[in-house]
Amino acid sequence: MKQGFYHPDSTLQFPWNSLQFGLVVFPINPFLGAVTIALAALITWGKKYQNLIKNPLNQGFAILSFLLLITTGFAQHKLEAFLGLFNLLPYFIVFTGLTSLIQTTTQLRRIAWIMICGSLPVIILGFGQLFLGWGFRFQFLWVLIDWHISPGGEPLGRMSSVLMHANTLAAYLVTIFILGLGLWLENYQLIKQQIKQSIKNQKTVDYRPFIFLTITVIANFIALVLTNSRNAWSIAILTCVAYALYQGWRLIVGGFFGVVTSVLLAAFAPTGIADFFRRFVPYFIWARLNDQMFPNRPVALMRKTQWEFAWNLTQQQPLTGWGLRSFSGLYKAKMQIDLGHPHNLFLMLSAETGLITTLLFCGLLIWILITSSQTLWKSKYLELENKTIFFSYLLAFIGWIIFNMVDVTTFDLRLSTLFWVFLGALCGVVNHYQTSQKSNIYKSDQ
């Protein structure tokens, strides 16, 4: 945990401290956390401006920002569309700044530890909310401190903690779970090595970090289950399978597939078969998956309806879209129901900003995915002992993409900020290793 406190570039020590402080306070005080994280990115911009503007990925986000401004000019409600830019453009600035601030896997590990420790108050408040009936609203200086906990969860029966909605909490927890499980695996391997060394050298083994991570990951997983988010459940299971495959644990992979198959049969198999599996699969899991827990929902609240509506909007104005933040008003006019988004980020962007902008955004994400994968599997400069933590950030990125295919996280300050922080961290390390590789190739050619 102590490793990574100091930045490898002394000129960036203050913004690195600012980022660490922001991440520590962020879960409980998102306003103060966001301000200090943004400060870290802006200071880095001031110090590394020349490097940042030459980066092709950053240039891609600059073009994307320009296209978003153009689509705002064509929007029917320009003020709404202009306000919608604040859900995207500030985060692009933070992201690009952090790609120069975060350069090493030691920093990735430091950020992961901070995020995991910061999640503990959120989880504790969530358990209190569900099992002890905790509920309060505390607000100080408007947004400086704004805590709102609904007794019994929001919606009722689903853990939401200070993030005010169960789906929002699920998106937060699944990211923490992925990073926490990566650290747990890394420490598990470290403990095995220390045990071997202790037998030879008679040195004591420090189990405390491993025990702490074990308790935290289990608590995080239980809280994740209690959010009743099918999307988060799926991502958590896929994450466990991905880690098991990465570690070569075939027996565990088989066990996961067995459990998943049992749950799916309990939820969707014919009655005779399903009844057998429902004897040992909890009701709140299989009934949540097949929607028996919430029957007779209005058609307008179904994701299929929302996705079809968003795609129809895209087809009507494929080049410029209808303007950011336009979906909610258009959907209410058609369906007579309030809905903030169509539960798919990419369909929302295509409807509101057009296909060209959306395809560019998707292209940039694919670029990050490809370069990160290449760094993980092909780079000679990424040490074996650092690959697990790098892999965890890559999985967190993939998890975010999957989550946003059935939900939208861009409207929540906590979720958006944390996503662009860990994406900036991932890209920063990729850039560092690519630069090292190019520099080494250049030296060999001399």
Secondary structure, 3 states (H helix, E strand, C coil): CCCCCCCCCHHHHHHHHHHHHHHHHCCCCHHHHHHHHHHHHHHHHHHCHHHHHHCHHHHHHHHHHHHHHHHHHCCCCHHHHHHHHHHCHHHHHHHHHHHHHCCCHHHHHHHHHHHHHHHHHHHHHHHHHHHCCCCEEEEECCCCEEEEECCCCCCCCCCCHHHCCHHHHHHHHHHHHHHHHHHHHHHHHHHHHHHHHHHHHCCCCCCHHHHHHHHHHHHHHHHHHHCCCHHHHHHHHHHHHHHHHHHCCHHHHHHHHHHHHHHHHHHHCCHHHHHHHCCCCCHHHHHHHCCCCCCCCCHHHCHHHHHHHHHHHHHHCCCCCCCCCCHHHHHHHHHCCCCCCCCCHHHHHHHHHCHHHHHHHHHHHHHHHHHHHHHHHHCCCCCHHHHHHHHHHHHHHHHHHHHCCCCCCCCCHHHHHHHHHHHHHHHHHHHHHHHHHHHHHHHHHC
